[in-house]
Amino acid sequence: MNRLLAILLFIAAPAFAVGPDPKALDVSAGDTLRARELIRKLGSDNFQEREQAYRDLARMGRLAKPALVEAVSASTDPEIRRNVIKLLPQASDD
């Protein structure tokens, strides 16, 4: 009987799982500002600064997504747009 109960609980456990609090998934204004600044640096004349900004945005993941989406349509710099388009899939997956 205990064995049957254990099996039933094991099978039913996913049904009782609760997703994360939607408020915990919100992107803060600070993260958005940081991502916007990094996106601006993607157009820098300095190669190291561009590369560092790209790596930092990639590390930010989903936290950078709102700023990346904004930059796709707002940026007129082809270098920035190309890098933002490369970063968006990863930010969307996170």
PyMOL Python script that loads the backbone (N, CA, C, O; Angstrom):
from pymol import cmd

cmd.read_pdbstr("""\
ATOM      1  N   MET A   1       0.819  -1.185   0.000  1.00  0.00           N
ATOM      2  CA  MET A   1       0.000   0.000   0.000  1.00  0.00           C
ATOM      3  C   MET A   1       0.870   1.258   0.000  1.00  0.00           C
ATOM      4  O   MET A   1       0.603   2.191  -0.758  1.00  0.00           O
ATOM      5  N   ASN A   2       1.897   1.294   0.835  1.00  0.00           N
ATOM      6  CA  ASN A   2       2.796   2.445   0.878  1.00  0.00           C
ATOM      7  C   ASN A   2       3.519   2.627  -0.451  1.00  0.00           C
ATOM      8  O   ASN A   2       3.779   3.745  -0.896  1.00  0.00           O
ATOM      9  N   ARG A   3       3.830   1.507  -1.059  1.00  0.00           N
ATOM     10  CA  ARG A   3       4.515   1.551  -2.344  1.00  0.00           C
ATOM     11  C   ARG A   3       3.602   2.166  -3.417  1.00  0.00           C
ATOM     12  O   ARG A   3       4.051   2.979  -4.225  1.00  0.00           O
ATOM     13  N   LEU A   4       2.349   1.782  -3.418  1.00  0.00           N
ATOM     14  CA  LEU A   4       1.374   2.305  -4.357  1.00  0.00           C
ATOM     15  C   LEU A   4       1.188   3.817  -4.144  1.00  0.00           C
ATOM     16  O   LEU A   4       1.133   4.583  -5.105  1.00  0.00           O
ATOM     17  N   LEU A   5       1.096   4.224  -2.901  1.00  0.00           N
ATOM     18  CA  LEU A   5       0.951   5.637  -2.575  1.00  0.00           C
ATOM     19  C   LEU A   5       2.172   6.429  -3.049  1.00  0.00           C
ATOM     20  O   LEU A   5       2.029   7.529  -3.584  1.00  0.00           O
ATOM     21  N   ALA A   6       3.341   5.887  -2.858  1.00  0.00           N
ATOM     22  CA  ALA A   6       4.569   6.551  -3.292  1.00  0.00           C
ATOM     23  C   ALA A   6       4.591   6.702  -4.813  1.00  0.00           C
ATOM     24  O   ALA A   6       4.989   7.747  -5.328  1.00  0.00           O
ATOM     25  N   ILE A   7       4.174   5.679  -5.518  1.00  0.00           N
ATOM     26  CA  ILE A   7       4.140   5.731  -6.983  1.00  0.00           C
ATOM     27  C   ILE A   7       3.130   6.772  -7.451  1.00  0.00           C
ATOM     28  O   ILE A   7       3.417   7.550  -8.361  1.00  0.00           O
ATOM     29  N   LEU A   8       1.970   6.791  -6.846  1.00  0.00           N
ATOM     30  CA  LEU A   8       0.943   7.774  -7.220  1.00  0.00           C
ATOM     31  C   LEU A   8       1.416   9.202  -6.959  1.00  0.00           C
ATOM     32  O   LEU A   8       1.187  10.091  -7.779  1.00  0.00           O
ATOM     33  N   LEU A   9       2.058   9.420  -5.846  1.00  0.00           N
ATOM     34  CA  LEU A   9       2.579  10.752  -5.540  1.00  0.00           C
ATOM     35  C   LEU A   9       3.664  11.163  -6.532  1.00  0.00           C
ATOM     36  O   LEU A   9       3.736  12.322  -6.941  1.00  0.00           O
ATOM     37  N   PHE A  10       4.493  10.217  -6.909  1.00  0.00           N
ATOM     38  CA  PHE A  10       5.552  10.499  -7.872  1.00  0.00           C
ATOM     39  C   PHE A  10       4.959  10.889  -9.224  1.00  0.00           C
ATOM     40  O   PHE A  10       5.446  11.809  -9.881  1.00  0.00           O
ATOM     41  N   ILE A  11       3.916  10.191  -9.629  1.00  0.00           N
ATOM     42  CA  ILE A  11       3.268  10.474 -10.914  1.00  0.00           C
ATOM     43  C   ILE A  11       2.502  11.796 -10.861  1.00  0.00           C
ATOM     44  O   ILE A  11       2.504  12.551 -11.833  1.00  0.00           O
ATOM     45  N   ALA A  12       1.855  12.077  -9.746  1.00  0.00           N
ATOM     46  CA  ALA A  12       1.017  13.272  -9.638  1.00  0.00           C
ATOM     47  C   ALA A  12       1.803  14.536  -9.296  1.00  0.00           C
ATOM     48  O   ALA A  12       1.271  15.635  -9.450  1.00  0.00           O
ATOM     49  N   ALA A  13       3.020  14.422  -8.848  1.00  0.00           N
ATOM     50  CA  ALA A  13       3.789  15.581  -8.404  1.00  0.00           C
ATOM     51  C   ALA A  13       3.876  16.695  -9.448  1.00  0.00           C
ATOM     52  O   ALA A  13       3.717  17.861  -9.087  1.00  0.00           O
ATOM     53  N   PRO A  14       4.121  16.391 -10.730  1.00  0.00           N
ATOM     54  CA  PRO A  14       4.182  17.479 -11.708  1.00  0.00           C
ATOM     55  C   PRO A  14       2.880  18.277 -11.815  1.00  0.00           C
ATOM     56  O   PRO A  14       2.907  19.461 -12.149  1.00  0.00           O
ATOM     57  N   ALA A  15       1.760  17.647 -11.537  1.00  0.00           N
ATOM     58  CA  ALA A  15       0.481  18.350 -11.610  1.00  0.00           C
ATOM     59  C   ALA A  15       0.368  19.412 -10.525  1.00  0.00           C
ATOM     60  O   ALA A  15      -0.373  20.383 -10.682  1.00  0.00           O
ATOM     61  N   PHE A  16       1.092  19.237  -9.433  1.00  0.00           N
ATOM     62  CA  PHE A  16       1.046  20.190  -8.333  1.00  0.00           C
ATOM     63  C   PHE A  16       2.145  21.252  -8.424  1.00  0.00           C
ATOM     64  O   PHE A  16       2.192  22.179  -7.615  1.00  0.00           O
ATOM     65  N   ALA A  17       3.014  21.107  -9.404  1.00  0.00           N
ATOM     66  CA  ALA A  17       4.113  22.070  -9.550  1.00  0.00           C
ATOM     67  C   ALA A  17       3.539  23.436  -9.928  1.00  0.00           C
ATOM     68  O   ALA A  17       2.565  23.540 -10.673  1.00  0.00           O
ATOM     69  N   VAL A  18       4.162  24.457  -9.404  1.00  0.00           N
ATOM     70  CA  VAL A  18       3.724  25.820  -9.660  1.00  0.00           C
ATOM     71  C   VAL A  18       4.832  26.553 -10.395  1.00  0.00           C
ATOM     72  O   VAL A  18       6.004  26.426 -10.039  1.00  0.00           O
ATOM     73  N   GLY A  19       4.475  27.314 -11.410  1.00  0.00           N
ATOM     74  CA  GLY A  19       5.453  28.090 -12.171  1.00  0.00           C
ATOM     75  C   GLY A  19       5.966  29.260 -11.348  1.00  0.00           C
ATOM     76  O   GLY A  19       5.449  29.548 -10.268  1.00  0.00           O
ATOM     77  N   PRO A  20       6.973  29.923 -11.860  1.00  0.00           N
ATOM     78  CA  PRO A  20       7.524  31.069 -11.129  1.00  0.00           C
ATOM     79  C   PRO A  20       6.520  32.212 -11.074  1.00  0.00           C
ATOM     80  O   PRO A  20       5.635  32.326 -11.922  1.00  0.00           O
ATOM     81  N   ASP A  21       6.674  33.031 -10.089  1.00  0.00           N
ATOM     82  CA  ASP A  21       5.846  34.219  -9.937  1.00  0.00           C
ATOM     83  C   ASP A  21       6.134  35.156 -11.113  1.00  0.00           C
ATOM     84  O   ASP A  21       7.291  35.509 -11.343  1.00  0.00           O
ATOM     85  N   PRO A  22       5.105  35.563 -11.859  1.00  0.00           N
ATOM     86  CA  PRO A  22       5.347  36.445 -13.012  1.00  0.00           C
ATOM     87  C   PRO A  22       6.077  37.741 -12.647  1.00  0.00           C
ATOM     88  O   PRO A  22       6.827  38.278 -13.463  1.00  0.00           O
ATOM     89  N   LYS A  23       5.867  38.237 -11.445  1.00  0.00           N
ATOM     90  CA  LYS A  23       6.568  39.454 -11.016  1.00  0.00           C
ATOM     91  C   LYS A  23       8.074  39.225 -10.942  1.00  0.00           C
ATOM     92  O   LYS A  23       8.862  40.143 -11.169  1.00  0.00           O
ATOM     93  N   ALA A  24       8.470  37.981 -10.619  1.00  0.00           N
ATOM     94  CA  ALA A  24       9.892  37.658 -10.515  1.00  0.00           C
ATOM     95  C   ALA A  24      10.560  37.634 -11.894  1.00  0.00           C
ATOM     96  O   ALA A  24      11.785  37.697 -11.995  1.00  0.00           O
ATOM     97  N   LEU A  25       9.749  37.542 -12.954  1.00  0.00           N
ATOM     98  CA  LEU A  25      10.290  37.492 -14.304  1.00  0.00           C
ATOM     99  C   LEU A  25      10.388  38.872 -14.952  1.00  0.00           C
ATOM    100  O   LEU A  25      10.930  39.002 -16.050  1.00  0.00           O
ATOM    101  N   ASP A  26       9.869  39.900 -14.284  1.00  0.00           N
ATOM    102  CA  ASP A  26       9.932  41.262 -14.811  1.00  0.00           C
ATOM    103  C   ASP A  26      11.382  41.715 -14.939  1.00  0.00           C
ATOM    104  O   ASP A  26      12.239  41.355 -14.131  1.00  0.00           O
ATOM    105  N   VAL A  27      11.632  42.505 -15.966  1.00  0.00           N
ATOM    106  CA  VAL A  27      12.964  43.071 -16.181  1.00  0.00           C
ATOM    107  C   VAL A  27      12.972  44.458 -15.542  1.00  0.00           C
ATOM    108  O   VAL A  27      12.111  45.289 -15.834  1.00  0.00           O
ATOM    109  N   SER A  28      13.933  44.698 -14.685  1.00  0.00           N
ATOM    110  CA  SER A  28      13.994  45.977 -13.976  1.00  0.00           C
ATOM    111  C   SER A  28      14.413  47.103 -14.917  1.00  0.00           C
ATOM    112  O   SER A  28      15.014  46.872 -15.966  1.00  0.00           O
ATOM    113  N   ALA A  29      14.084  48.315 -14.515  1.00  0.00           N
ATOM    114  CA  ALA A  29      14.480  49.494 -15.289  1.00  0.00           C
ATOM    115  C   ALA A  29      16.005  49.599 -15.360  1.00  0.00           C
ATOM    116  O   ALA A  29      16.556  50.024 -16.376  1.00  0.00           O
ATOM    117  N   GLY A  30      16.675  49.215 -14.290  1.00  0.00           N
ATOM    118  CA  GLY A  30      18.136  49.247 -14.269  1.00  0.00           C
ATOM    119  C   GLY A  30      18.742  48.303 -15.292  1.00  0.00           C
ATOM    120  O   GLY A  30      19.708  48.651 -15.970  1.00  0.00           O
ATOM    121  N   ASP A  31      18.173  47.102 -15.406  1.00  0.00           N
ATOM    122  CA  ASP A  31      18.665  46.138 -16.396  1.00  0.00           C
ATOM    123  C   ASP A  31      18.432  46.656 -17.814  1.00  0.00           C
ATOM    124  O   ASP A  31      19.282  46.502 -18.691  1.00  0.00           O
ATOM    125  N   THR A  32      17.278  47.268 -18.024  1.00  0.00           N
ATOM    126  CA  THR A  32      16.971  47.810 -19.350  1.00  0.00           C
ATOM    127  C   THR A  32      17.922  48.946 -19.703  1.00  0.00           C
ATOM    128  O   THR A  32      18.394  49.031 -20.837  1.00  0.00           O
ATOM    129  N   LEU A  33      18.200  49.809 -18.748  1.00  0.00           N
ATOM    130  CA  LEU A  33      19.148  50.905 -19.002  1.00  0.00           C
ATOM    131  C   LEU A  33      20.541  50.375 -19.300  1.00  0.00           C
ATOM    132  O   LEU A  33      21.223  50.865 -20.200  1.00  0.00           O
ATOM    133  N   ARG A  34      20.958  49.372 -18.540  1.00  0.00           N
ATOM    134  CA  ARG A  34      22.277  48.765 -18.769  1.00  0.00           C
ATOM    135  C   ARG A  34      22.344  48.143 -20.159  1.00  0.00           C
ATOM    136  O   ARG A  34      23.332  48.312 -20.874  1.00  0.00           O
ATOM    137  N   ALA A  35      21.294  47.427 -20.538  1.00  0.00           N
ATOM    138  CA  ALA A  35      21.272  46.799 -21.865  1.00  0.00           C
ATOM    139  C   ALA A  35      21.300  47.855 -22.966  1.00  0.00           C
ATOM    140  O   ALA A  35      21.989  47.679 -23.971  1.00  0.00           O
ATOM    141  N   ARG A  36      20.564  48.946 -22.790  1.00  0.00           N
ATOM    142  CA  ARG A  36      20.576  50.021 -23.795  1.00  0.00           C
ATOM    143  C   ARG A  36      21.977  50.614 -23.958  1.00  0.00           C
ATOM    144  O   ARG A  36      22.412  50.896 -25.074  1.00  0.00           O
ATOM    145  N   GLU A  37      22.669  50.797 -22.851  1.00  0.00           N
ATOM    146  CA  GLU A  37      24.031  51.336 -22.910  1.00  0.00           C
ATOM    147  C   GLU A  37      24.963  50.356 -23.632  1.00  0.00           C
ATOM    148  O   GLU A  37      25.794  50.764 -24.443  1.00  0.00           O
ATOM    149  N   LEU A  38      24.820  49.088 -23.337  1.00  0.00           N
ATOM    150  CA  LEU A  38      25.643  48.081 -24.009  1.00  0.00           C
ATOM    151  C   LEU A  38      25.329  48.024 -25.500  1.00  0.00           C
ATOM    152  O   LEU A  38      26.233  47.866 -26.321  1.00  0.00           O
ATOM    153  N   ILE A  39      24.059  48.151 -25.848  1.00  0.00           N
ATOM    154  CA  ILE A  39      23.672  48.156 -27.258  1.00  0.00           C
ATOM    155  C   ILE A  39      24.311  49.354 -27.969  1.00  0.00           C
ATOM    156  O   ILE A  39      24.787  49.226 -29.097  1.00  0.00           O
ATOM    157  N   ARG A  40      24.320  50.491 -27.321  1.00  0.00           N
ATOM    158  CA  ARG A  40      24.971  51.671 -27.889  1.00  0.00           C
ATOM    159  C   ARG A  40      26.449  51.378 -28.160  1.00  0.00           C
ATOM    160  O   ARG A  40      26.994  51.801 -29.180  1.00  0.00           O
ATOM    161  N   LYS A  41      27.089  50.655 -27.246  1.00  0.00           N
ATOM    162  CA  LYS A  41      28.513  50.325 -27.392  1.00  0.00           C
ATOM    163  C   LYS A  41      28.771  49.338 -28.523  1.00  0.00           C
ATOM    164  O   LYS A  41      29.908  49.219 -28.980  1.00  0.00           O
ATOM    165  N   LEU A  42      27.746  48.629 -28.984  1.00  0.00           N
ATOM    166  CA  LEU A  42      27.919  47.734 -30.128  1.00  0.00           C
ATOM    167  C   LEU A  42      28.328  48.503 -31.382  1.00  0.00           C
ATOM    168  O   LEU A  42      28.863  47.917 -32.322  1.00  0.00           O
ATOM    169  N   GLY A  43      28.078  49.807 -31.398  1.00  0.00           N
ATOM    170  CA  GLY A  43      28.461  50.639 -32.532  1.00  0.00           C
ATOM    171  C   GLY A  43      29.732  51.433 -32.301  1.00  0.00           C
ATOM    172  O   GLY A  43      30.047  52.336 -33.075  1.00  0.00           O
ATOM    173  N   SER A  44      30.459  51.110 -31.255  1.00  0.00           N
ATOM    174  CA  SER A  44      31.687  51.833 -30.917  1.00  0.00           C
ATOM    175  C   SER A  44      32.748  51.670 -32.000  1.00  0.00           C
ATOM    176  O   SER A  44      32.773  50.673 -32.722  1.00  0.00           O
ATOM    177  N   ASP A  45      33.620  52.665 -32.097  1.00  0.00           N
ATOM    178  CA  ASP A  45      34.765  52.582 -33.006  1.00  0.00           C
ATOM    179  C   ASP A  45      35.836  51.635 -32.462  1.00  0.00           C
ATOM    180  O   ASP A  45      36.690  51.159 -33.210  1.00  0.00           O
ATOM    181  N   ASN A  46      35.787  51.368 -31.165  1.00  0.00           N
ATOM    182  CA  ASN A  46      36.772  50.518 -30.502  1.00  0.00           C
ATOM    183  C   ASN A  46      36.316  49.048 -30.548  1.00  0.00           C
ATOM    184  O   ASN A  46      35.268  48.694 -30.007  1.00  0.00           O
ATOM    185  N   PHE A  47      37.120  48.208 -31.202  1.00  0.00           N
ATOM    186  CA  PHE A  47      36.765  46.795 -31.375  1.00  0.00           C
ATOM    187  C   PHE A  47      36.560  46.093 -30.038  1.00  0.00           C
ATOM    188  O   PHE A  47      35.580  45.369 -29.866  1.00  0.00           O
ATOM    189  N   GLN A  48      37.477  46.298 -29.083  1.00  0.00           N
ATOM    190  CA  GLN A  48      37.361  45.624 -27.786  1.00  0.00           C
ATOM    191  C   GLN A  48      36.090  46.033 -27.056  1.00  0.00           C
ATOM    192  O   GLN A  48      35.445  45.204 -26.414  1.00  0.00           O
ATOM    193  N   GLU A  49      35.729  47.304 -27.153  1.00  0.00           N
ATOM    194  CA  GLU A  49      34.511  47.778 -26.504  1.00  0.00           C
ATOM    195  C   GLU A  49      33.271  47.120 -27.123  1.00  0.00           C
ATOM    196  O   GLU A  49      32.347  46.733 -26.408  1.00  0.00           O
ATOM    197  N   ARG A  50      33.259  46.998 -28.448  1.00  0.00           N
ATOM    198  CA  ARG A  50      32.138  46.322 -29.131  1.00  0.00           C
ATOM    199  C   ARG A  50      32.044  44.863 -28.699  1.00  0.00           C
ATOM    200  O   ARG A  50      30.962  44.370 -28.380  1.00  0.00           O
ATOM    201  N   GLU A  51      33.171  44.187 -28.692  1.00  0.00           N
ATOM    202  CA  GLU A  51      33.177  42.765 -28.321  1.00  0.00           C
ATOM    203  C   GLU A  51      32.757  42.553 -26.868  1.00  0.00           C
ATOM    204  O   GLU A  51      32.014  41.621 -26.560  1.00  0.00           O
ATOM    205  N   GLN A  52      33.234  43.415 -25.986  1.00  0.00           N
ATOM    206  CA  GLN A  52      32.862  43.298 -24.570  1.00  0.00           C
ATOM    207  C   GLN A  52      31.369  43.552 -24.393  1.00  0.00           C
ATOM    208  O   GLN A  52      30.707  42.853 -23.626  1.00  0.00           O
ATOM    209  N   ALA A  53      30.844  44.533 -25.087  1.00  0.00           N
ATOM    210  CA  ALA A  53      29.412  44.829 -25.005  1.00  0.00           C
ATOM    211  C   ALA A  53      28.600  43.636 -25.495  1.00  0.00           C
ATOM    212  O   ALA A  53      27.579  43.293 -24.899  1.00  0.00           O
ATOM    213  N   TYR A  54      29.044  43.008 -26.571  1.00  0.00           N
ATOM    214  CA  TYR A  54      28.348  41.831 -27.105  1.00  0.00           C
ATOM    215  C   TYR A  54      28.339  40.701 -26.065  1.00  0.00           C
ATOM    216  O   TYR A  54      27.302  40.084 -25.820  1.00  0.00           O
ATOM    217  N   ARG A  55      29.484  40.441 -25.469  1.00  0.00           N
ATOM    218  CA  ARG A  55      29.578  39.374 -24.455  1.00  0.00           C
ATOM    219  C   ARG A  55      28.693  39.692 -23.250  1.00  0.00           C
ATOM    220  O   ARG A  55      28.012  38.809 -22.730  1.00  0.00           O
ATOM    221  N   ASP A  56      28.701  40.945 -22.808  1.00  0.00           N
ATOM    222  CA  ASP A  56      27.886  41.340 -21.655  1.00  0.00           C
ATOM    223  C   ASP A  56      26.394  41.199 -21.952  1.00  0.00           C
ATOM    224  O   ASP A  56      25.628  40.747 -21.101  1.00  0.00           O
ATOM    225  N   LEU A  57      25.990  41.582 -23.145  1.00  0.00           N
ATOM    226  CA  LEU A  57      24.582  41.420 -23.524  1.00  0.00           C
ATOM    227  C   LEU A  57      24.201  39.941 -23.593  1.00  0.00           C
ATOM    228  O   LEU A  57      23.111  39.552 -23.173  1.00  0.00           O
ATOM    229  N   ALA A  58      25.099  39.131 -24.120  1.00  0.00           N
ATOM    230  CA  ALA A  58      24.828  37.685 -24.187  1.00  0.00           C
ATOM    231  C   ALA A  58      24.670  37.115 -22.780  1.00  0.00           C
ATOM    232  O   ALA A  58      23.808  36.265 -22.555  1.00  0.00           O
ATOM    233  N   ARG A  59      25.485  37.567 -21.835  1.00  0.00           N
ATOM    234  CA  ARG A  59      25.380  37.104 -20.448  1.00  0.00           C
ATOM    235  C   ARG A  59      24.091  37.568 -19.794  1.00  0.00           C
ATOM    236  O   ARG A  59      23.547  36.868 -18.940  1.00  0.00           O
ATOM    237  N   MET A  60      23.594  38.737 -20.179  1.00  0.00           N
ATOM    238  CA  MET A  60      22.352  39.250 -19.598  1.00  0.00           C
ATOM    239  C   MET A  60      21.157  38.385 -19.985  1.00  0.00           C
ATOM    240  O   MET A  60      20.176  38.314 -19.245  1.00  0.00           O
ATOM    241  N   GLY A  61      21.234  37.740 -21.117  1.00  0.00           N
ATOM    242  CA  GLY A  61      20.151  36.847 -21.538  1.00  0.00           C
ATOM    243  C   GLY A  61      18.812  37.558 -21.644  1.00  0.00           C
ATOM    244  O   GLY A  61      18.699  38.600 -22.289  1.00  0.00           O
ATOM    245  N   ARG A  62      17.794  36.981 -21.003  1.00  0.00           N
ATOM    246  CA  ARG A  62      16.426  37.510 -21.117  1.00  0.00           C
ATOM    247  C   ARG A  62      16.291  38.917 -20.546  1.00  0.00           C
ATOM    248  O   ARG A  62      15.361  39.642 -20.899  1.00  0.00           O
ATOM    249  N   LEU A  63      17.205  39.305 -19.673  1.00  0.00           N
ATOM    250  CA  LEU A  63      17.135  40.652 -19.106  1.00  0.00           C
ATOM    251  C   LEU A  63      17.408  41.725 -20.160  1.00  0.00           C
ATOM    252  O   LEU A  63      16.988  42.871 -20.002  1.00  0.00           O
ATOM    253  N   ALA A  64      18.098  41.364 -21.215  1.00  0.00           N
ATOM    254  CA  ALA A  64      18.402  42.312 -22.284  1.00  0.00           C
ATOM    255  C   ALA A  64      17.328  42.328 -23.365  1.00  0.00           C
ATOM    256  O   ALA A  64      17.331  43.212 -24.221  1.00  0.00           O
ATOM    257  N   LYS A  65      16.421  41.376 -23.339  1.00  0.00           N
ATOM    258  CA  LYS A  65      15.463  41.227 -24.440  1.00  0.00           C
ATOM    259  C   LYS A  65      14.650  42.483 -24.744  1.00  0.00           C
ATOM    260  O   LYS A  65      14.565  42.853 -25.915  1.00  0.00           O
ATOM    261  N   PRO A  66      14.042  43.166 -23.763  1.00  0.00           N
ATOM    262  CA  PRO A  66      13.256  44.354 -24.117  1.00  0.00           C
ATOM    263  C   PRO A  66      14.087  45.417 -24.863  1.00  0.00           C
ATOM    264  O   PRO A  66      13.604  46.022 -25.820  1.00  0.00           O
ATOM    265  N   ALA A  67      15.307  45.635 -24.431  1.00  0.00           N
ATOM    266  CA  ALA A  67      16.168  46.621 -25.085  1.00  0.00           C
ATOM    267  C   ALA A  67      16.599  46.130 -26.466  1.00  0.00           C
ATOM    268  O   ALA A  67      16.724  46.930 -27.393  1.00  0.00           O
ATOM    269  N   LEU A  68      16.826  44.838 -26.612  1.00  0.00           N
ATOM    270  CA  LEU A  68      17.209  44.282 -27.911  1.00  0.00           C
ATOM    271  C   LEU A  68      16.066  44.421 -28.914  1.00  0.00           C
ATOM    272  O   LEU A  68      16.285  44.810 -30.061  1.00  0.00           O
ATOM    273  N   VAL A  69      14.860  44.106 -28.482  1.00  0.00           N
ATOM    274  CA  VAL A  69      13.687  44.222 -29.356  1.00  0.00           C
ATOM    275  C   VAL A  69      13.514  45.675 -29.794  1.00  0.00           C
ATOM    276  O   VAL A  69      13.237  45.958 -30.959  1.00  0.00           O
ATOM    277  N   GLU A  70      13.679  46.567 -28.862  1.00  0.00           N
ATOM    278  CA  GLU A  70      13.576  48.002 -29.143  1.00  0.00           C
ATOM    279  C   GLU A  70      14.635  48.428 -30.172  1.00  0.00           C
ATOM    280  O   GLU A  70      14.344  49.197 -31.088  1.00  0.00           O
ATOM    281  N   ALA A  71      15.848  47.926 -30.013  1.00  0.00           N
ATOM    282  CA  ALA A  71      16.962  48.328 -30.874  1.00  0.00           C
ATOM    283  C   ALA A  71      16.828  47.812 -32.298  1.00  0.00           C
ATOM    284  O   ALA A  71      17.341  48.433 -33.229  1.00  0.00           O
ATOM    285  N   VAL A  72      16.150  46.690 -32.484  1.00  0.00           N
ATOM    286  CA  VAL A  72      15.996  46.144 -33.835  1.00  0.00           C
ATOM    287  C   VAL A  72      15.314  47.164 -34.742  1.00  0.00           C
ATOM    288  O   VAL A  72      15.718  47.351 -35.890  1.00  0.00           O
ATOM    289  N   SER A  73      14.295  47.814 -34.230  1.00  0.00           N
ATOM    290  CA  SER A  73      13.576  48.769 -35.071  1.00  0.00           C
ATOM    291  C   SER A  73      14.101  50.201 -34.927  1.00  0.00           C
ATOM    292  O   SER A  73      13.953  51.003 -35.849  1.00  0.00           O
ATOM    293  N   ALA A  74      14.705  50.530 -33.800  1.00  0.00           N
ATOM    294  CA  ALA A  74      15.116  51.916 -33.544  1.00  0.00           C
ATOM    295  C   ALA A  74      16.508  52.254 -34.061  1.00  0.00           C
ATOM    296  O   ALA A  74      16.767  53.404 -34.413  1.00  0.00           O
ATOM    297  N   SER A  75      17.399  51.285 -34.114  1.00  0.00           N
ATOM    298  CA  SER A  75      18.781  51.573 -34.481  1.00  0.00           C
ATOM    299  C   SER A  75      18.932  51.754 -35.992  1.00  0.00           C
ATOM    300  O   SER A  75      18.368  51.006 -36.789  1.00  0.00           O
ATOM    301  N   THR A  76      19.702  52.759 -36.351  1.00  0.00           N
ATOM    302  CA  THR A  76      19.999  52.988 -37.762  1.00  0.00           C
ATOM    303  C   THR A  76      21.404  52.496 -38.124  1.00  0.00           C
ATOM    304  O   THR A  76      21.787  52.497 -39.293  1.00  0.00           O
ATOM    305  N   ASP A  77      22.162  52.079 -37.114  1.00  0.00           N
ATOM    306  CA  ASP A  77      23.527  51.591 -37.326  1.00  0.00           C
ATOM    307  C   ASP A  77      23.469  50.114 -37.725  1.00  0.00           C
ATOM    308  O   ASP A  77      22.994  49.285 -36.949  1.00  0.00           O
ATOM    309  N   PRO A  78      23.950  49.776 -38.932  1.00  0.00           N
ATOM    310  CA  PRO A  78      23.880  48.381 -39.385  1.00  0.00           C
ATOM    311  C   PRO A  78      24.663  47.408 -38.497  1.00  0.00           C
ATOM    312  O   PRO A  78      24.257  46.257 -38.331  1.00  0.00           O
ATOM    313  N   GLU A  79      25.779  47.866 -37.929  1.00  0.00           N
ATOM    314  CA  GLU A  79      26.582  47.008 -37.036  1.00  0.00           C
ATOM    315  C   GLU A  79      25.781  46.655 -35.785  1.00  0.00           C
ATOM    316  O   GLU A  79      25.777  45.504 -35.347  1.00  0.00           O
ATOM    317  N   ILE A  80      25.109  47.643 -35.217  1.00  0.00           N
ATOM    318  CA  ILE A  80      24.292  47.403 -34.028  1.00  0.00           C
ATOM    319  C   ILE A  80      23.144  46.461 -34.369  1.00  0.00           C
ATOM    320  O   ILE A  80      22.902  45.490 -33.653  1.00  0.00           O
ATOM    321  N   ARG A  81      22.442  46.742 -35.455  1.00  0.00           N
ATOM    322  CA  ARG A  81      21.299  45.892 -35.842  1.00  0.00           C
ATOM    323  C   ARG A  81      21.730  44.441 -36.077  1.00  0.00           C
ATOM    324  O   ARG A  81      21.047  43.516 -35.638  1.00  0.00           O
ATOM    325  N   ARG A  82      22.837  44.241 -36.753  1.00  0.00           N
ATOM    326  CA  ARG A  82      23.318  42.884 -37.047  1.00  0.00           C
ATOM    327  C   ARG A  82      23.603  42.118 -35.738  1.00  0.00           C
ATOM    328  O   ARG A  82      23.229  40.954 -35.596  1.00  0.00           O
ATOM    329  N   ASN A  83      24.267  42.790 -34.795  1.00  0.00           N
ATOM    330  CA  ASN A  83      24.586  42.129 -33.532  1.00  0.00           C
ATOM    331  C   ASN A  83      23.338  41.899 -32.680  1.00  0.00           C
ATOM    332  O   ASN A  83      23.213  40.863 -32.028  1.00  0.00           O
ATOM    333  N   VAL A  84      22.428  42.848 -32.686  1.00  0.00           N
ATOM    334  CA  VAL A  84      21.191  42.694 -31.922  1.00  0.00           C
ATOM    335  C   VAL A  84      20.397  41.503 -32.463  1.00  0.00           C
ATOM    336  O   VAL A  84      19.859  40.707 -31.692  1.00  0.00           O
ATOM    337  N   ILE A  85      20.327  41.385 -33.777  1.00  0.00           N
ATOM    338  CA  ILE A  85      19.602  40.266 -34.388  1.00  0.00           C
ATOM    339  C   ILE A  85      20.256  38.935 -34.022  1.00  0.00           C
ATOM    340  O   ILE A  85      19.561  37.934 -33.846  1.00  0.00           O
ATOM    341  N   LYS A  86      21.583  38.912 -33.907  1.00  0.00           N
ATOM    342  CA  LYS A  86      22.279  37.684 -33.494  1.00  0.00           C
ATOM    343  C   LYS A  86      22.007  37.350 -32.022  1.00  0.00           C
ATOM    344  O   LYS A  86      21.957  36.178 -31.650  1.00  0.00           O
ATOM    345  N   LEU A  87      21.832  38.376 -31.188  1.00  0.00           N
ATOM    346  CA  LEU A  87      21.628  38.161 -29.749  1.00  0.00           C
ATOM    347  C   LEU A  87      20.185  37.800 -29.388  1.00  0.00           C
ATOM    348  O   LEU A  87      19.950  37.128 -28.383  1.00  0.00           O
ATOM    349  N   LEU A  88      19.232  38.235 -30.187  1.00  0.00           N
ATOM    350  CA  LEU A  88      17.823  38.050 -29.839  1.00  0.00           C
ATOM    351  C   LEU A  88      17.392  36.594 -29.618  1.00  0.00           C
ATOM    352  O   LEU A  88      16.664  36.337 -28.658  1.00  0.00           O
ATOM    353  N   PRO A  89      17.793  35.643 -30.438  1.00  0.00           N
ATOM    354  CA  PRO A  89      17.343  34.269 -30.187  1.00  0.00           C
ATOM    355  C   PRO A  89      17.753  33.740 -28.806  1.00  0.00           C
ATOM    356  O   PRO A  89      16.961  33.077 -28.137  1.00  0.00           O
ATOM    357  N   GLN A  90      18.959  34.023 -28.391  1.00  0.00           N
ATOM    358  CA  GLN A  90      19.417  33.565 -27.072  1.00  0.00           C
ATOM    359  C   GLN A  90      18.613  34.241 -25.964  1.00  0.00           C
ATOM    360  O   GLN A  90      18.217  33.592 -24.996  1.00  0.00           O
ATOM    361  N   ALA A  91      18.376  35.530 -26.104  1.00  0.00           N
ATOM    362  CA  ALA A  91      17.597  36.260 -25.089  1.00  0.00           C
ATOM    363  C   ALA A  91      16.169  35.746 -25.028  1.00  0.00           C
ATOM    364  O   ALA A  91      15.552  35.725 -23.963  1.00  0.00           O
ATOM    365  N   SER A  92      15.651  35.335 -26.170  1.00  0.00           N
ATOM    366  CA  SER A  92      14.276  34.803 -26.203  1.00  0.00           C
ATOM    367  C   SER A  92      14.206  33.414 -25.600  1.00  0.00           C
ATOM    368  O   SER A  92      13.185  33.047 -25.018  1.00  0.00           O
ATOM    369  N   ASP A  93      15.263  32.637 -25.724  1.00  0.00           N
ATOM    370  CA  ASP A  93      15.273  31.271 -25.183  1.00  0.00           C
ATOM    371  C   ASP A  93      15.389  31.241 -23.670  1.00  0.00           C
ATOM    372  O   ASP A  93      14.893  30.320 -23.022  1.00  0.00           O
ATOM    373  N   ASP A  94      16.049  32.257 -23.103  1.00  0.00           N
ATOM    374  CA  ASP A  94      16.266  32.274 -21.655  1.00  0.00           C
ATOM    375  C   ASP A  94      15.002  32.405 -20.918  1.00  0.00           C
ATOM    376  O   ASP A  94      15.006  32.436 -19.687  1.00  0.00           O
TER     377      ASP A  94
END
""", "prot")
cmd.dss("prot")
cmd.show_as("cartoon", "prot")
cmd.util.cbc("prot")
cmd.orient("prot")
